[in-house]
Amino acid sequence: MSDVYRSVSSRLRLLEKLELVIPGYRGYKEKELRREADRLIRSYLLSKLEPAYRDFKGAMKVVAATGDPSLAATYNEVQAVFDRVVSKLKTMSYGYTGFFDAVKIEEKELDKMLELDWSLASSVDKVVEKARAVAAAEPSKVSAALNDLRGELLAFEDLIVKRENAIKGIG
């Protein structure tokens, strides 16, 4: 058993030495891991938002049935924010910079991005809850539910913008 352990340990040490010797390999590997982590985070957030968006779209029947033009306008505004948030989420930048990029992401910025990613992951549950509340609201309470959803969506969008700014090295 100890021979197997020594063999594996010596191979790991050799691999670690190779990573240190081969120029750019460590940075390349770290960038690939960040890209994969960002893809997973984005996929998770979208998997939570897309069913909530469908629930929200189902509430249009209730809004149309009221015949209230101001409620329909509010619904359309919230839908525009929802569409914008989903679009930004689908297209937001990965959490690394390229070799020739003018702005480099340092450890401090990566820590900030991780905090923002955690905030996005916890904030998406609030958006989902508010979208479901709109879908389940009685006609007299749809307006208040839409305003609550708009507030959560705008807060979520602010987190996306803060994350983009962290990647760009702004603010």
DOROTI-670943 format. One line per 10 residues: number of its first residue (from 1); their letters; for each residue x, y, z of C-alpha. Coordinates in steps of 0.02 Angstrom, whole numbers, plus 50000, padded with zeros to 5 digits. Layout:
! residues N
NUM = A = X,Y,Z; ...
***
This chain:
! residues 171
1 = MSDVYRSVSS = 50000,50000,50000; 50139,50122,50042; 50221,50089,49871; 50061,50143,49784; 50050,50298,49893; 50232,50344,49857; 50204,50315,49672; 50051,50429,49669; 50137,50559,49777; 50290,50562,49666
11 = RLRLLEKLEL = 50180,50582,49512; 50085,50725,49593; 50246,50810,49637; 50306,50786,49459; 50144,50859,49391; 50159,51007,49508; 50339,51033,49450; 50283,51026,49269; 50149,51157,49303; 50282,51271,49375
21 = VIPGYRGYKE = 50405,51240,49233; 50291,51254,49083; 50268,51440,49050; 50087,51496,49052; 50013,51326,49095; 49961,51372,49271; 49878,51533,49213; 49794,51443,49070; 49726,51309,49186; 49663,51438,49311
31 = KELRREADRL = 49575,51534,49172; 49492,51374,49111; 49433,51335,49287; 49363,51512,49306; 49276,51500,49138; 49197,51335,49190; 49145,51404,49359; 49065,51556,49275; 48975,51443,49153; 48907,51340,49296
41 = IRSYLLSKLE = 48851,51494,49394; 48766,51567,49241; 48683,51401,49201; 48621,51386,49381; 48550,51563,49382; 48463,51539,49215; 48392,51371,49269; 48310,51462,49415; 48252,51615,49316; 48178,51532,49162
51 = PAYRDFKGAM = 48036,51439,49253; 48001,51597,49354; 47991,51694,49191; 47864,51569,49125; 47763,51590,49285; 47771,51778,49264; 47714,51767,49082; 47565,51664,49137; 47505,51811,49241; 47471,51909,49081
61 = KVVAATGDPS = 47300,51825,49071; 47251,51899,49239; 47317,52071,49188; 47222,52065,49023; 47063,52008,49110; 47064,52162,49222; 47058,52278,49072; 47162,52406,49168; 47281,52495,49047; 47394,52557,49187
71 = LAATYNEVQA = 47412,52379,49254; 47454,52320,49078; 47584,52458,49064; 47661,52406,49231; 47663,52225,49174; 47752,52276,49012; 47882,52376,49110; 47918,52229,49224; 47929,52113,49075; 48056,52230,48994
81 = VFDRVVSKLK = 48162,52227,49152; 48146,52037,49162; 48198,52019,48979; 48346,52136,49007; 48404,52039,49160; 48394,51871,49072; 48485,51941,48921; 48624,52015,49028; 48641,51853,49122; 48658,51755,48960
91 = TMSYGYTGFF = 48790,51873,48891; 48889,51931,49044; 49078,51918,49035; 49178,51773,49100; 49276,51795,49261; 49448,51813,49188; 49548,51926,49076; 49651,51876,48927; 49839,51893,48913; 49830,52051,48807
101 = DAVKIEEKEL = 49684,52134,48899; 49724,52306,48968; 49636,52272,49134; 49697,52121,49231; 49592,52040,49367; 49693,52023,49524; 49658,51917,49679; 49562,52059,49762; 49445,52078,49613; 49420,51890,49604
111 = DKMLELDWSL = 49368,51889,49787; 49245,52030,49749; 49177,51933,49600; 49151,51779,49708; 49054,51885,49833; 48948,51954,49692; 48919,51780,49621; 48861,51723,49792; 48747,51875,49803; 48675,51833,49631
121 = ASSVDKVVEK = 48645,51653,49683; 48553,51706,49841; 48461,51850,49756; 48391,51740,49617; 48283,51650,49745; 48201,51815,49791; 48163,51850,49608; 48089,51676,49587; 47980,51701,49742; 47916,51870,49681
131 = ARAVAAAEPS = 47881,51803,49504; 47779,51661,49578; 47687,51786,49687; 47637,51883,49531; 47574,51723,49449; 47473,51675,49604; 47408,51850,49646; 47225,51892,49647; 47176,52026,49520; 47167,52159,49655
141 = KVSAALNDLR = 47345,52122,49714; 47433,52100,49547; 47493,52281,49542; 47580,52268,49711; 47655,52099,49663; 47721,52172,49499; 47802,52318,49591; 47885,52197,49713; 47950,52093,49569; 48016,52248,49480
151 = GELLAFEDLI = 48112,52296,49637; 48193,52125,49652; 48235,52121,49467; 48317,52292,49476; 48419,52239,49629; 48471,52081,49535; 48519,52185,49383; 48624,52299,49494; 48722,52147,49553; 48753,52095,49373
161 = VKRENAIKGI = 48816,52271,49332; 48929,52271,49487; 49001,52104,49431; 49033,52169,49255; 49117,52323,49329; 49227,52213,49439; 49284,52118,49285; 49321,52282,49195; 49412,52351,49346; 49286,52492,49372
171 = G = 49217,52539,49541
***
